Amino acid sequence: MVSQTYDNVAVLHVVAPGAVGGLESVVLALTTGQAARGDRVHVAVILDGQKPDKHTFTDALAVDHSVIALPARAYGRERAAVADLCARLRPEVVHTHGYRTDVIDSGVARRMKIATVTTVHGFTGIGGWKGRLYEYLQRRAFRRFDAVVAVSRPLIALLNRDGISRVHLVPNAYAPRPFVPREEARRILGLGEGFIAGWIGRLSREKAPDVFVTALTRTEGVSGAIIGSGRETPPASDRVTLLGQIPDAARFITAFDVLVLSSRTEGTPIVLFEAMAAHVPVVTTAVGGVPDVVSEREAILVPADNPDALAAAIAKVRDDPAAAFARADAAAQRLATEYAVGPWIERYAAVYRSVL
């Protein structure tokens, strides 16, 4: 089925969500914005061995969706379920997110003569053999898509080196949301007084929580708080409070005097947008798409894997709060002018038109 004007599109998004993070936040904002635009939007949520009625992603979805809950590695049944959805919904575009749906489910749409689009949210570039294998298979799969969306310029360069030509640059956007007031946020999180450096993300090697903890051990007068879960346990330190996974954690970003991104690799991190919106000063490594979002005018940027530089940057925020808040105000202004949702949704609409 092909639209006559392409003003509105019937799109099926396919995602296998983890705990709500950057990729999941993008899908939530994108589908909500597309539905508001008038597109016919449906989300297929792949839950591998998980209870379908107890997932934060499905709870947060504001559009029509179908949950495909299957035992682990039931890939044939997964593809059959996606095929059934395509036959019933007759989407013009199937839009996948993440290596699993890129590799397993996109081929279903191609066999049914449906246009395929994927968004590349980033690569870790590090990890065990299994992670490297998944990324290899995903990058091979990109060659078969009608359009590949990259969220940062470094990803564009990487995809071009892989010989992928149908690539579109669409940086992430930010949908405004309420934050918990500072004192209430600290009370809810159980944090005390004093200068607190916050860290929010998946506990994994590419996010480098170990570098964050090491930096704090070299910074006097600063306590740390980590929100997130994952396989990478940060070093033990009496200077750092591990808060675990918290639903909708970014609401509490106001509890921090500085948000720290210590990542070794990145795409375009949504938590960076959250800090900018909340007027929280930012210290971040200059990796991936981060330098496209903030410059030295809006944040302090440091090299990756350098705890001494990270510690010095955190101390700079602590010692000169006026300059830190000036950068935070500049960051909030840049966020509002360059990363609004409306133009972002239209850029995706243009990508869909290009494949129809």
Buried (B, 14 or more C-beta within 10 A) or exposed (E): EEBEEBEBBBBBBBBBBBBBBBBBBBBBBBBBBBBBBEBBBBBBBBBBEBEEEEBBBBEBBBBEBBBBBBEEEBBEEBBEBBBEBBEEBEBBBBBBBBBBBBBBBBBBBBEBEBBBBBBBBBBBBEBEEEBBEBBEBBBEBBEBBBBBBBBBBBBBEBBEEBEBEBBBBBBBBBBEEEBBEBEEBBEEBEBEEEBBBBBBBBBBBBBBBBBBBBBBBBBEEBBBBBBBBBEBEBEEBEEBBBBEBBEEBBBBBBBBBBBBBBBBBBBBBBBBBBBBBBBBBBBBBBBBBBBBBBBEEBBBBBEBBBBEBBBBBBBBBBEEBEEBBBBBBBBBEBBEEEBBBEEBBEBBBEBBBBBE
